[in-house]
Amino acid sequence: MKQTSLDQIFDSYMQRKAVFNKKDSLTDQYVPSKIPHREEQINQIAQTLAPALRGERTSNIFLFGTVGTGKSVSVRYVTKNLSARSENIKTLYINCKMKKVSDTEYRLLAELTRSLGLRVPATGLPTDQIYKMFFNAIDSKKQNIILILDEIDVLVKKTGDEILYNLTRINQDLKNTKLSIIGISNDVSFTDNLDPRVKSSLSEEEIIFPPYNATQLKDILKERARIAFNNGVLDNGVIEKCSALAAQEHGDARKALDLLRIAGELVERDGKNRITLEYVDKAEEKLDFDRIISVVSSQPKQSQAVLASIITLTEKNKSIQTGDIYSIYESICKKRGIKILTQRRVSDLINELDMLGIINARVISKGRYGRTKEIRMLLNKSIVRKIREILEENYLLERHAQTKPN
């Protein structure tokens, strides 16, 4: 295949009619001027935070609901408008799922301190010293600070809940500043495992975000599409299809927006200027591909070894059962010097892969021989091929003899 020059690619792109007008309005970082179907939750957040306008401390808030139900965008919308009303109100936002941001107490405090304009080394200081730096930075003047901890459950899983206890009690020592915390979580049972003292302090106000239905998602997409695209690029039924697909995924507005954005990007790459239903299908395939690859790449070695065992059996066209998987799993672990888990723990890892949508694990009865799980891959061949490459790079699968370089 003859390589096209970069100048040809760039010139061709610039000469085509643009599909997008403002692409970032289809991302989860964008804060719109209007958020449909979240009026009740937005009003609750606003009423809780309004006392900050008079310099009063506001209650801590805990927001929970499944992925893509508008939690983060709603709280950003309120705090953006609140901060615009008073220069003495400052918002600090941390996404606790980001790597090297909140996986230790030190890193979280360092990130918070940096966001206040101070220089902090990545490592090296005692935790109590970095805590003191953060304390002094926020108490340097009279102000209200609203600390938003998105994906707060990830923070607690990594560091424990002691840091939350310290942050929720910090107002007892502050002289000038009043600190309020807004915790956001997709895990509705997250607070059940918190220290009772932390739970009572953090969850002074709780606000639930229910999933969107297909009609509500359509309203959201129509408003965002009006901003995102140039006139005449959307075919009939595109918004409805994106809404219906996302409604199947627990009413996930983020998925609906991603589908629409990716469909537009694929259209542009093909040198076209109309988003058709066919491109929504292509966008869904790409989105699923990217999600699965990201999930597999981030799994611990033990889980990857179990998945490698399942792929090995699938390639041999065998009926896959738990005992067969464990036998190959043991062999992989011995070869690679990985600690071998118990059969029960491997069964738990199989269940986790099932919940992630990578495999289907169905319990079947074998009569007097008891019960076992029958496992099959749920992914298409192109995704399985990419997963195999990842496992090969991690030395959990042998390279296929016919594998060719790109």
C-alpha positions in Angstrom: 0.0 0.0 0.0 1.4 3.4 -1.1 1.9 5.8 1.8 0.0 9.0 1.6 2.1 12.1 2.4 1.3 13.9 5.6 0.7 17.1 3.6 -1.9 15.3 1.5 -3.7 14.0 4.7 -3.7 17.4 6.4 -4.7 19.3 3.2 -7.5 16.9 2.5 -8.8 17.3 6.0 -8.7 21.1 5.9 -10.5 21.2 2.5 -13.5 19.1 3.7 -16.6 20.5 5.2 -16.3 20.3 9.0 -18.6 17.9 10.8 -18.0 19.4 14.3 -18.6 22.9 15.4 -17.6 22.4 19.1 -16.6 18.8 19.7 -15.7 19.3 23.4 -19.4 19.7 24.1 -19.7 16.0 23.7 -17.1 15.2 26.4 -17.7 14.7 30.1 -15.5 17.7 31.0 -17.9 20.1 29.3 -20.3 22.0 31.6 -23.4 23.1 29.6 -25.5 26.1 30.3 -28.5 23.9 30.8 -28.7 20.3 32.2 -32.0 18.6 31.3 -33.8 16.3 33.8 -31.5 17.1 36.7 -33.4 20.2 38.0 -34.3 18.6 41.3 -30.7 17.4 42.1 -29.2 20.7 41.0 -31.6 22.6 43.2 -30.7 20.4 46.2 -27.0 21.0 45.7 -27.5 24.7 45.2 -29.6 25.1 48.4 -27.0 23.1 50.4 -24.1 25.3 49.1 -25.8 28.7 49.1 -24.8 29.6 52.7 -21.2 29.8 51.4 -22.2 33.1 49.8 -22.5 34.6 53.4 -19.3 33.0 54.5 -21.0 30.2 56.4 -19.8 26.6 56.4 -22.0 24.4 54.2 -22.9 20.8 54.9 -20.9 18.0 53.3 -22.7 16.3 50.5 -22.6 12.7 49.1 -23.9 12.1 45.6 -24.4 8.6 44.3 -25.8 6.9 41.3 -24.6 4.7 38.5 -22.2 5.8 35.7 -23.3 8.6 33.4 -26.3 9.8 35.5 -25.1 13.5 35.7 -23.5 13.6 39.1 -20.2 15.3 38.2 -21.6 17.7 35.6 -24.4 18.8 37.9 -22.0 19.6 40.8 -19.6 21.4 38.5 -22.5 23.4 37.1 -23.6 24.5 40.5 -20.1 25.3 41.9 -19.1 27.1 38.7 -22.1 29.4 39.1 -21.5 29.7 42.8 -17.8 30.7 42.5 -18.8 33.4 39.9 -21.0 35.1 42.6 -18.1 35.4 45.2 -14.3 35.6 44.9 -14.2 34.1 48.4 -15.5 30.8 47.3 -13.0 28.4 45.8 -13.6 24.9 44.3 -11.0 22.1 44.3 -11.8 19.2 42.1 -10.0 15.8 42.2 -10.9 12.7 40.2 -9.7 10.0 42.5 -9.6 7.4 39.7 -6.7 9.2 37.9 -3.4 7.4 38.2 -0.8 8.9 40.6 -3.2 11.4 41.9 -4.9 9.7 44.9 -3.4 6.3 45.2 -1.7 7.3 48.5 -2.6 9.9 51.1 0.6 11.8 50.3 -0.3 12.1 46.6 -3.8 13.3 47.3 -2.6 16.0 49.7 0.2 17.0 47.3 -2.3 17.3 44.4 -4.6 19.5 46.6 -1.7 21.6 47.7 -0.5 22.1 44.2 -4.0 23.2 43.1 -3.6 26.0 45.6 -0.5 27.3 43.9 2.3 25.8 46.0 5.2 23.7 44.7 5.3 20.2 46.2 7.8 17.4 45.5 6.3 14.2 44.1 7.9 12.3 47.0 10.2 12.8 49.9 8.3 14.7 52.5 6.7 13.1 55.6 2.9 12.9 55.3 2.3 15.1 58.3 4.5 17.8 56.7 2.5 17.8 53.4 -0.7 17.8 55.5 0.6 20.9 57.3 1.4 22.6 54.0 -2.1 22.0 52.8 -3.6 23.2 56.0 -1.6 26.4 56.0 -2.4 27.0 52.3 -6.2 26.8 52.7 -6.2 28.7 56.0 -4.2 31.6 54.6 -7.2 33.9 54.2 -11.0 34.0 54.9 -12.7 31.9 52.3 -15.0 28.9 51.7 -13.4 25.9 50.0 -15.5 23.3 48.4 -13.5 20.1 47.9 -15.1 17.7 45.2 -13.8 14.1 45.4 -15.0 12.4 42.3 -14.9 8.5 42.4 -14.4 8.8 46.2 -14.8 5.1 46.6 -11.6 4.5 44.6 -9.7 6.7 47.1 -11.0 4.8 50.1 -10.1 1.4 48.4 -6.6 2.6 47.9 -5.8 4.5 51.0 -8.5 3.6 53.6 -10.9 6.1 55.1 -8.6 7.8 57.6 -7.8 10.7 55.3 -11.6 11.3 54.9 -11.8 11.4 58.7 -9.1 14.0 58.9 -10.6 16.1 56.1 -14.1 16.0 57.6 -12.8 17.1 61.0 -10.4 19.8 59.7 -12.8 22.7 60.3 -12.2 22.2 64.1 -8.7 23.6 63.6 -9.2 26.1 60.7 -9.3 29.8 61.8 -10.1 31.6 58.5 -11.3 29.0 56.1 -14.4 26.8 56.1 -14.0 23.5 54.1 -16.9 21.5 52.7 -16.6 18.1 51.0 -18.7 16.8 48.1 -18.1 13.0 47.6 -19.2 11.4 44.3 -19.5 7.7 43.8 -21.0 5.2 41.3 -21.1 2.6 44.1 -24.4 3.1 46.0 -23.2 0.8 48.8 -19.9 2.6 49.3 -20.8 4.3 52.6 -21.8 1.0 54.2 -18.2 0.1 54.7 -17.0 3.5 56.1 -16.0 4.2 59.7 -19.3 5.3 61.3 -17.7 8.6 62.3 -16.6 9.3 58.7 -20.0 8.3 57.4 -21.9 10.6 59.7 -19.7 13.5 58.8 -19.5 12.9 55.1 -23.1 12.1 54.4 -24.7 15.2 56.0 -26.7 15.5 52.8 -27.3 12.6 50.4 -28.5 13.1 46.9 -29.5 10.2 44.6 -29.1 10.4 40.8 -31.4 7.9 39.1 -30.6 6.5 35.6 -31.8 8.4 32.6 -34.4 6.7 30.3 -34.2 6.8 26.5 -36.5 9.9 26.2 -34.4 11.9 28.7 -31.2 10.8 26.9 -32.6 12.0 23.6 -33.3 15.4 25.1 -29.7 15.6 26.4 -28.2 14.6 23.1 -30.4 17.0 21.1 -29.1 19.9 23.2 -25.5 18.9 23.0 -25.7 18.0 19.3 -27.0 21.5 18.5 -23.8 22.9 20.0 -21.4 20.1 18.8 -22.2 19.8 15.1 -22.6 22.0 12.1 -26.0 22.1 10.4 -27.1 19.2 8.3 -24.6 16.6 9.4 -26.9 14.3 11.4 -29.2 11.8 9.6 -32.6 11.1 11.0 -32.6 8.5 13.7 -29.0 9.0 14.8 -29.8 10.7 18.1 -32.6 8.2 18.8 -30.3 5.2 18.2 -27.5 6.6 20.4 -30.1 7.2 23.2 -31.6 3.8 22.9 -28.2 2.0 23.0 -27.2 4.1 26.1 -30.5 3.5 27.8 -29.7 -0.3 27.7 -26.5 0.5 29.7 -28.3 1.7 32.8 -29.2 5.1 31.3 -25.6 6.2 30.8 -25.5 9.7 29.3 -21.7 9.5 29.0 -22.0 6.5 26.7 -24.6 8.3 24.6 -22.3 11.3 24.2 -19.3 9.1 23.4 -21.3 7.3 20.7 -22.3 10.5 19.0 -18.8 12.0 19.3 -17.0 8.8 18.0 -19.5 8.5 15.1 -18.6 12.0 14.1 -14.9 11.3 14.3 -15.2 8.2 12.2 -17.2 10.1 9.5 -14.4 12.7 9.4 -11.7 10.1 9.0 -13.6 8.6 6.1 -13.7 12.0 4.4 -17.5 12.2 4.6 -19.8 14.8 6.1 -23.0 12.9 7.1 -23.4 10.9 10.3 -25.6 7.9 9.4 -26.9 5.0 11.5 -24.1 2.8 10.1 -21.6 5.1 11.8 -23.4 4.7 15.1 -22.9 1.0 14.8 -19.2 1.5 14.1 -18.9 3.9 17.0 -20.5 1.3 19.4 -18.1 -1.4 18.2 -15.1 1.0 18.7 -16.4 2.0 22.1 -16.8 -1.6 23.3 -13.3 -2.4 21.9 -11.6 0.5 23.7 -13.5 -0.3 27.0 -12.6 -3.9 27.0 -8.9 -3.3 26.1 -8.6 -0.7 28.8 -10.2 -3.1 31.4 -8.0 -6.0 30.4 -4.8 -3.9 30.4 -5.6 -2.7 34.0 -6.4 -6.1 35.4 -3.9 -7.7 37.9 -1.6 -10.5 36.7 -3.8 -13.1 38.4 -6.9 -12.1 36.5 -4.9 -11.9 33.3 -3.6 -15.4 33.8 -7.2 -16.7 34.2 -8.2 -14.9 31.0 -5.2 -16.4 29.2 -6.3 -19.9 30.3 -9.8 -19.2 28.9 -8.4 -18.0 25.6 -6.2 -21.1 25.4 -9.1 -23.4 25.8 -11.3 -21.4 23.4 -8.6 -21.7 20.7 -8.7 -25.5 21.2 -12.5 -25.4 20.7 -13.1 -27.1 24.0 -16.1 -26.9 26.2 -14.7 -24.7 29.0 -15.3 -25.6 32.7 -13.8 -24.3 35.9 -11.6 -27.3 36.5 -10.1 -27.1 33.0 -9.3 -23.4 33.5 -7.6 -24.0 36.9 -5.3 -26.6 35.4 -4.0 -24.3 32.7 -3.9 -21.4 35.1 -1.6 -23.4 37.4 0.7 -24.1 34.5 0.9 -20.4 33.4 1.6 -19.3 37.0 4.4 -21.9 37.5 6.0 -20.8 34.2 5.9 -17.1 35.0 6.6 -17.3 38.8 3.2 -16.0 39.8 1.7 -17.0 43.1 -1.0 -19.7 42.5 -4.4 -18.8 44.1 -6.9 -21.3 45.4 -9.5 -22.8 43.1 -12.1 -20.8 45.0 -10.3 -17.5 44.4 -9.9 -18.3 40.7 -13.7 -19.0 40.6 -14.2 -15.4 42.0 -11.9 -14.0 39.3 -14.0 -15.8 36.7 -17.1 -14.2 38.2 -15.4 -10.8 37.9 -14.6 -11.3 34.2 -18.2 -12.3 33.8 -19.4 -9.0 35.4 -17.0 -7.0 33.2 -18.8 -8.5 30.1 -15.7 -10.3 28.8 -17.0 -13.9 29.4 -20.2 -15.6 30.2 -20.0 -18.0 33.2 -23.2 -20.2 33.5 -23.6 -22.6 36.4 -24.7 -26.1 35.2 -25.6 -29.2 37.1 -23.6 -32.4 36.6 -26.1 -34.5 38.6 -24.5 -36.5 41.4 -21.1 -35.0 40.4 -22.2 -31.6 41.6 -22.2 -28.3 39.8 -19.7 -26.4 37.7 -19.4 -23.3 35.6 -19.6 -23.5 31.8 -17.6 -20.5 30.3 -17.6 -19.0 26.9 -16.0 -15.8 25.4 -18.5 -13.0 24.6 -16.2 -10.9 22.5 -15.7 -10.8 18.7 -12.5 -12.1 17.1 -10.9 -8.7 16.6 -11.2 -7.9 20.3 -10.0 -11.3 21.4 -7.0 -10.9 19.0 -6.0 -7.6 20.7 -6.4 -9.1 24.2 -4.2 -12.0 23.1 -1.5 -9.4 22.1 -1.7 -7.8 25.5 -1.4 -11.2 27.3 1.5 -12.1 25.0 3.3 -8.9 25.9 2.9 -9.8 29.5 4.3 -13.3 28.8 1.1 -15.0 29.8 0.4 -16.5 26.4 2.9 -18.0 23.9 3.0 -16.0 20.6 1.2 -17.6 17.7 3.6 -18.9 15.0 1.6 -17.1 12.4 1.6 -13.7 14.1 2.8 -11.1 11.7 4.2 -7.7 12.5 2.0 -4.7 11.6 
